[in-house]
Amino acid sequence: MKENPKVFISYAHDTEPFADKVLTFSNKLRLDGIDASIDQYEESPPEGWPRWMENQIRESDYVLVICTPTYLRKINESVKKSGKGVNWEIGIVYQHLYDAYGNNTKFIPIIFDEFSQDDTPIPLKGATFYFPDNSKSYGKLKNRLFGIKPTEKPPLGSIKPLAEKPRRKMFITSLIDIELWDKATWKGALFLFSKAHPPILAMLCEDKLAIQGVFHGWKRSLKDEDFFRDMKISLIEGDVPEEESGYYVFISTDMDEFIKRMEKDNSFDFEENFITVISRYQRMNPSPTSRNLEYFKKFYKEFGYCYIAPAYIKNKTKPIDAENIEWDLDYKIKFNNIAFRHIDDIQKHDLESVVSPKFKGRFK
């Protein structure tokens, strides 16, 4: 269940009574623990209205689109005559949907009693509608915003074995959204450090939106914790046969934290079950004179933590250099779970054993 989900209400100004109704709707959401925001709460945002609207849509968990004939007309107008604010919002909404290839997890159509579903913009017609004037539908909307499923799907029954032998369950755990991570196309790691600030370890990727989505999911899982503890990053040095000189960056679930959570919930019998852990790793081949990893280790140990952040290649057709890399520190996460290891010290039961030449035959 989400704690105080953040929502932004997008609507077209029509009449004063309608604006009052939208305000009442927003106030009701806030009283119910939902961090709702509308332009009526602001007099003049310091960043200006266009940037304020863009920030609200980007930073909110959900955007509630109040579907009205006026809203739809402004979308369909070939010449924009009035209402610059809503036209700007509509443009941002459409761009988000376009960038997400039409996959809509953020924008929710809202229908008041005096309007109909015919007033819905085309990209939202396939989404679930909510009618806040109806108490039951409003309750469903609240559950959606808090992440409460209407009905829990029961587990599938076990297939009866042909022979009498015990069956074990396999649990799969991953802190990485595999679909988004693979779409991001991870290319390597970057380091940023200074004497005055904790160092930063960035994941350099090709797809900006995909790696932002990965980090957004990590940030949302933090809740009230300062550090992201559920994930572990290992920096593994040492020569490997048939590999260029360098080190591995290995990202995976922190199994100690995973086991603690499962034991706390009394939902896992480690004697009767298997665990499958999904990880990702990358071999880095810096120049022989590079001391970036050495400095990162030094400052990490001095500060006791670092930040992890996304970075992306601006132009995939050009060489990867400082001019062609953009850091996104808006998504940085405080992190203190980095292990500095050597390839020779990795043991058979370590997750990192997949990169060790001693154990690679086990995974073929």
Secondary structure, DSSP 8 states (H G I E B T S, - for coil): --SS-EEEEE-----HHHHHHHHHHHHHHHHTT-EEE-GGG-S--TT-HHHHHHHHHHH-SEEEEE--HHHHHHHH-SS--S-HHHHHHHHHHHHHHHHTTT--SSEEEE--TTS-GGGS-GGGTTS--B-TTSHHHHHHHHHHHHT--SS----------SSS----EEEEE-SS-HHHHHHH-EEEEEEEEETTEEEEEEEEES-HHHHHHHHHHHHHHHTT-SS--SEEEEEEES--TTS-S-EEEEEEE-HHHHHHHHHHHT---TTTEEEEE--EEEEE---TT--HHHHHHHHHHHHS-EEEEEEEES-TTS--SGGGEEE-GGG-EEE--EEEEEGGG--TTSGGGGG-TTTGGGG-
